[in-house]
Amino acid sequence: MGDVRSRDRELGDGWIPSLDLAPPERARSMRERILRTADEAGRPADAISCIYNLEVRVGGKDADASVVSGETGRIVERLLGLLDLGFVGMNFILAGPDVVEQRERLGLEVLPALRAAASA
């Protein structure tokens, strides 16, 4: 990630990595580094919002590991794992052949199931 300039440590309020550039096996340590740097600048950890930028394809299987894909249950399971890494939110980029269908399935199937599972 290189050196973080002093001013960035004082002004930055979030980190939004993409799954392909910050895969789960690296994301935890990368997030910890961001928060440690903020702490060194006198910023509390909760002042930094960590949001995962994700491509999602509901139904079907995408060969690209950086796309969260599959049926609703599989997607929810994977998203819960990403929340366990310490991310407080997710930015979804719809993947797949029919964006309208993807948006509908994400909103009607995945997000309600994710909310229910996360609050359980």
Buried (B, 14 or more C-beta within 10 A) or exposed (E): EEEBEEEEBEEBEEBBBBBEEBEEEEBBEBBEEBBEBBBEBEBEBEBBEBBBBBBBBBBEEBEEEBBBBBBBEEBBBBBBEBBEBBBEEBEBBBBBEEEEEBEEBBEEBBBEBBEEBEEE
